[in-house]
Each structure stands twice: as C-alpha cells, then as structure tokens.
C-alpha cells in the first residue's frame, strides 16, 4: 500500500494496529455507501476530481458486515 494523502495514510496505520492486536479481526474495505437521500456535505468538495470513487448499495454493505461477523 502506498497512501498518497492523510486519509489513506490514517487507514493504513489503523489497519496495522488492528493486525498487531491479539484480537480476532477482519478488515473490510467497503466502497462508499450513499444515504437514501443525498445530503450535500462541504467535505465532498475536498475530493480531487480525478479520484476514483466506487459505490455499493447499502444492503450489500450490510450483508458484507453481517457475513464477516457471523462467519468467524
């Protein structure tokens, strides 16, 4: 992994902390899950226009989390 900005660097550091723990763990890298009603957040304009953003349906995200927790 080669983080290019603070957000991705923070994610890498957090994943390293999780891996180093003695707890059972799973790391899910889910795509963006938009709300049912779009809420305009000023932070969304901080994302560079050439940045790739992937979206998933909220039910797919919920299913992924449920499967990760229950398949232990």
C-alpha positions in Angstrom: 0.0 0.0 0.0 1.2 3.5 -0.8 -1.0 6.1 0.8 -1.0 9.4 -1.0 -2.8 11.7 1.4 -3.7 11.9 5.1 -7.0 9.9 4.8 -5.4 6.8 3.2 -2.3 7.1 5.4 -4.5 7.1 8.5 -6.3 4.0 7.2 -3.0 2.1 6.7 -1.9 3.0 10.3 -5.2 1.8 11.7 -5.1 -1.5 9.8 -1.6 -2.1 11.1 -2.8 -1.5 14.6 -5.6 -4.0 14.1 -3.3 -6.6 12.6 -0.9 -6.2 15.6 -3.7 -6.8 18.2 -4.3 -10.2 19.7 -7.9 -10.0 18.9 -9.6 -11.9 16.0 -10.1 -9.4 13.2 -11.4 -8.8 9.7 -10.8 -5.7 7.7 -13.5 -4.7 5.3 -12.7 -2.1 2.6 -16.2 -1.2 1.6 -17.0 1.2 -1.2 -18.9 4.4 -0.4 -22.5 3.7 0.6 -24.6 6.8 -0.1 -27.6 7.5 2.1 -31.2 7.1 0.7 -31.5 10.9 0.5 -28.3 12.7 -0.7 -27.0 15.2 1.9 -24.6 17.7 0.5 -21.6 17.8 2.7 -18.9 20.5 2.1 -16.3 17.8 2.7 -17.2 16.1 -0.5 -15.7 19.0 -2.5 -12.3 18.3 -0.9 -12.1 15.1 -3.0 -10.0 15.7 -6.2 -12.0 15.4 -9.4 -9.7 12.7 -10.8 -10.1 10.5 -7.7 -11.9 7.2 -8.3 -15.0 6.6 -6.1 -16.8 3.4 -6.1 -20.3 2.9 -4.7 -22.3 0.0 -3.3 -25.9 -0.5 -2.3 -26.4 -0.2 1.5 -27.9 -3.6 1.6 -24.7 -5.1 0.1 -22.6 -3.3 2.6 -24.8 -4.5 5.5 -24.6 -8.1 4.1 -20.8 -7.9 3.9 -20.6 -6.8 7.5 -23.1 -9.4 8.7 -21.2 -12.2 6.9 -17.9 -11.0 8.3 -19.2 -11.1 11.9 -21.1 -14.3 11.6 -18.5 -16.4 9.7 -16.0 -16.3 12.5 
